Each structure stands twice: as C-alpha cells, then as structure tokens.
Amino acid sequence: MSLTRNIKYLRKLAKEIRKDVLVMLNEAGSGHTGGSLSVVELLIALFFGKLRHDPKNPQWKERDRFVLSKGHAAPTLYAILAHCGYFPRKELFSLRKLGTRLQGHPDCKFTPGIEVPTGSLGQGLSMANGMALAARLDGLSSRVYVLLGDGEVQEGQVWEAAMTAAHYKIDNLCAILDNNRLQIDGWVSDVMNIDPLTDKWRAFGWATIEIDGHNFEEIFNALDEAEKIKGKPTIIIARTIKGKGVSFFENQAKYHGVAPTKEELERALKELEIA
Amino acid sequence: MEKASLREAYGRTLIELGRENKDIVVLDADLSGSTKTKMFAREFPERFFNMGIAEQDMIGTAAGLAAAGKIPFASTFAIFATGRAWEQIRQSVAYAGLNVKIVASHGGITVGDDGGSHQAIEDVGLMRILPNMTVIVPADAIEMAQVIRTIAYSHGPVYVRGSRIDFPVIYKDKNYQFQIGKGDILREGNDLTIVAMGLMVHFALEAASILSLEGIEARVINMSSVKPIDKELIIDSARKTGVILTVEEHLTIGGLGSAVCEVVAEDYPVLVRRMGIKDRFGISGKPDKLLSYFHLTPKDIAEEAKQVLNGKPRLLRAIG
C-alpha cells in the first residue's frame, strides 16, 4: 500500500474515522467510545504512514504486523482497515451483530488484517514478541507494532513480556502506549497507580520515547526513531485524551464502555463537522 | 518389566523434528532440565526460548510464533501449563485455533513428594473443555514419541500430558501407530471393558491378567486420544461388554471417565464406573505409596472390576 505523511490529509482522515467509529458504535448499541477515540491518530499514522502492508494480500509474508492489545478499541482499527481497503466500508456498520466479520473484539478468524485475537487485556505484547522472534528467525526485516492501554499494564503478563523483549533484545518490536489516564472505574492513578510509567519501562530495559499521541509530526518522528534503536525494544508513551475529538466525551471515565445514544451521536457529528 | 521415560522420548523426538523442520521452535519456563527440552536447546540454541518463570508469557509468545508460521512446542509442569496459563491458552491459542503444542510433564499424583500443590489432577479436564483443543495422554514412551511426531505435522492446538516417573513399556513389540481420535484395544474380553489413559493403561492390563485367573475376561483400551475421543470404540465396547470401568491418574470429574460417560449417556447407556481421584487434592508421598493410597494399583482395578460385575446382572435386569 502506498503510504502518505501528508498531515493535512491525515487530519481530515482522523475526522472521518472518528465519525465512522461513532456511527458504528451507535449502530451496534454497545462498545467502547472513549478508548476508541484516543487511538485514532496513532492508528492512522501506523496504517497510512508507516506499516508495510498490502490490503489486497493480508497474509503477505514480509508485511509489518500490528497487534491491538487494547482490543476494545476495535472499532477504530476496523474503520482504518476498511479505509485501507481490507474490506468494504459498508461492512463497518455490521459491528457486533450476529453473523458479522467485525466481532466485538479483534478476531483473526473473521477479519482480514487482524493478526491475533486480543481483548482479554495483557496478552498482546507476548504475542507481538512471538511474531517478532519469528521474523528474526526467518531473516525478515518485518517489524511488529503493538498498542497497549495504560490501564492494561496493570496486568502482570505485560511485565513478563517486557522482560522477554529486553532479554531477547527484540529490536524489531515497537510498543505504543495509549496513555489516556482513564480506565473503567476512573483515573488510572486512583484505581491502581502505574506511575512512573517511563521509568518502569526504562528499568525493564526498554528505550522510551514520550510524545503527544494526537500530533502526527511527533508520532512519525517517534516511529522513525524507534526503528533506528538497536539491541533493545522501544516503547512510545503517547499522551492522549480519552474520548478525543468530542468535547462531552473527553476525559470522561463513564464513556469507557458505552456507545453514544442517537442524540449524543448527532451532537458529536456536528462538533466534528465544525472542528 | 522394562520402563522408559516419556520425558526422554519427548526430548529425543524434538531433536529429530528439529533436524527435519526448521520451523520447529521450543519454549520452556525454567524447567528445561526436567521437561527434557534442554536436549533440543543444546542442539538448536537459536530456536529455543527459555521464558523464565513466566508461563503466561510463554503461552502468549508461543501463540505469536505460531501466528507467524512457526510450530512452537511449549513445555513446563502440567499444573503450571494448564493452570497458571489457562486463560492465555483459551484466548491467545485455542480461540484462534493457533498451532501451539503444549507438552506438559509431571501430570498426575505420581509427581510424588512435592505434594498436592504440584500434582496436576485437573489438567485434562481444563484442556478438554476448550473448543479447538486436542488432548492426548500417551500410555508409554514409545507412544509419546509417536504422538509428538504426529502433532508436529497436524495443524491446531494440542495438549499432551506426560509424567515425571518412567512408565512400563507397552508398545515395544507391538505394531502400533498412534492416531488422533483412535483408541487401541490392547486385550480382548467380553465381560467388561476397562478404558484407561497414561500409566493406568499398563495397570489395567495387569488387572486384566489378575481377572483372567478368576475367569473374568476384560477388554482393555488405551484411550490416549482423550479429545477427540474414539466414540465408535466406546459404543462398540458398551454393546459387546455391557459395562465399562474407566481408570485415570486424574480427578474422576472432568477427565477420561467423564468423557466416556458423555459418549455412552448420549448414545448407548450402560453402567460406567469411574476410578481416579475422588474430588480431593493430592498429598506428599512416594509415587507407589500414593498410587496405593488413592486405590489406583492393578489390584485395586481388578477389585473394582469384580464389584462392578456383581452389579451388572442386576443393572441389566433393571434396564430389562
């Protein structure tokens, strides 16, 4: 797929993706609004400006791979995969319905472009490590990207996998952490504090980069820098806003796991139009 | 009686497979000396990953390797493989049907001295209830080698349960080839059928010899393929012998006995008596002492068989 880093175009695309996501969620009547909106720029930067991938041949052996470890952001990933051409855009509105290829959480059995099943939090980094090790064994230059939630790193398995990536010097791996600071029950720092995040990853042997996760320039710079780091894995800690782009969803824990109502959807779409 | 180690058979077969197929990779969680994956590690260090004491990450990494086309064998003790990492096996492996082979050692009470905390007596049940998962419990070292070779070249997630102790050799002079989904009749008899897995297969054969001296002839089946199970053979046995005794080094809930009951209850109801651990945990002790304590010796099996047979005419009358 031909990649672009035309920021103006990508910003416009971000608005389209957000609209799609909100309509999908409203249509489904359930799903995760806040955490889907916080990862829009990160996923767009990957799929439109970084990953070597081929929507016409999702199983291309030499592709870069992406794992959405925070699987509840599936609507955003689906919207982006559709815009890339993995499947028809109209299919987006079948999200979560019986018989759909777009399951509530990412499922590689159904959806082209999905590498592994995710959604039970804490498991994606281990699988990304496995894929990166396989690429190394096969002598491929493929890179593996994995997107984690900040609440997700409360799972112990994440730190097991963090040790593994550093121990085996998995430098064809780049983790991205969606640091929106909220989880279902409230602020991450109130539920189970994970700070200091950057120090923790660095202590586990990772290279760390901190950015604004809604700023395309910063995201691309970080992705390019990560690729140059050898001998250790890299994590990009991206400061984001949960519910980003819709004023009344922003920084609201209660919109973690609920879909917009018809009325909220109309207000949100208007806001996105004006913005 | 010749005995052989299932673990050694596993290690040797891994090396053979490693030479044949560069996609074979092996993972362990700090027990490679015990599980014998160290044998593979010495020959193919670049394809061996010691994951440390982190079973959940081991299973997840194996899933990732499989998703990228590798054939991972992940090993540790049965209790940690199936217990500590059950949800990882469910979500990352079985859910997607990924080609991960989980080969556990130290199944059952014959782990011995370490006690109940280390004796996996629910592992077969935990794996059997997972969709997509194949579950195999080899009866001796020769079958173990055949199982490992078979699963390496068949696609999909598999759980293989091995043991710490050596098992008596059953298949040395027999022309046998393990097949997924097939049971093996080791001895014919019309009075009852004894269905067993793992170490209990040999014990069932010994029990059948004891019974034979008393004029009772038992059909003995090695049901190493616990899932998919050989329904045809179970129903044929139910029809021919009218009564079934199951024997396993596992809880009577959820394991082989339950699997056999599920088949006969739906398709050909006969009396099934289940021998195994009865809804309790293991305790410390030497393996032979533990087998006596839990009434799982050949003599115990023969005794149980006679009791079941005493109930057989009454039961048949009741069915009419």
Boltz contact constraints between the chains, C-beta under 6 A:
constraints:
  - contact:
      token1: [A, 108]
      token2: [B, 96]
      max_distance: 6.0
  - contact:
      token1: [A, 115]
      token2: [B, 67]
      max_distance: 6.0
  - contact:
      token1: [A, 116]
      token2: [B, 67]
      max_distance: 6.0
  - contact:
      token1: [A, 117]
      token2: [B, 95]
      max_distance: 6.0
  - contact:
      token1: [A, 117]
      token2: [B, 96]
      max_distance: 6.0
  - contact:
      token1: [A, 120]
      token2: [B, 91]
      max_distance: 6.0
  - contact:
      token1: [A, 123]
      token2: [B, 60]
      max_distance: 6.0
  - contact:
      token1: [A, 123]
      token2: [B, 91]
      max_distance: 6.0
  - contact:
      token1: [A, 123]
      token2: [B, 92]
      max_distance: 6.0
  - contact:
      token1: [A, 126]
      token2: [B, 57]
      max_distance: 6.0
  - contact:
      token1: [A, 126]
      token2: [B, 60]
      max_distance: 6.0
  - contact:
      token1: [A, 126]
      token2: [B, 61]
      max_distance: 6.0
  - contact:
      token1: [A, 127]
      token2: [B, 60]
      max_distance: 6.0
  - contact:
      token1: [A, 127]
      token2: [B, 63]
      max_distance: 6.0
  - contact:
      token1: [A, 127]
      token2: [B, 64]
      max_distance: 6.0
  - contact:
      token1: [A, 127]
      token2: [B, 92]
      max_distance: 6.0
  - contact:
      token1: [A, 129]
      token2: [B, 61]
      max_distance: 6.0
  - contact:
      token1: [A, 129]
      token2: [B, 64]
      max_distance: 6.0
  - contact:
      token1: [A, 130]
      token2: [B, 61]
      max_distance: 6.0
  - contact:
      token1: [A, 130]
      token2: [B, 64]
      max_distance: 6.0
  - contact:
      token1: [A, 130]
      token2: [B, 65]
      max_distance: 6.0
  - contact:
      token1: [A, 131]
      token2: [B, 64]
      max_distance: 6.0
  - contact:
      token1: [A, 131]
      token2: [B, 67]
      max_distance: 6.0
  - contact:
      token1: [A, 131]
      token2: [B, 68]
      max_distance: 6.0
  - contact:
      token1: [A, 134]
      token2: [B, 65]
      max_distance: 6.0
  - contact:
      token1: [A, 134]
      token2: [B, 68]
      max_distance: 6.0
  - contact:
      token1: [A, 134]
      token2: [B, 70]
      max_distance: 6.0
  - contact:
      token1: [A, 157]
      token2: [B, 56]
      max_distance: 6.0
  - contact:
      token1: [A, 157]
      token2: [B, 57]
      max_distance: 6.0
  - contact:
      token1: [A, 160]
      token2: [B, 54]
      max_distance: 6.0
  - contact:
      token1: [A, 160]
      token2: [B, 57]
      max_distance: 6.0
  - contact:
      token1: [A, 161]
      token2: [B, 57]
      max_distance: 6.0
  - contact:
      token1: [A, 164]
      token2: [B, 57]
      max_distance: 6.0
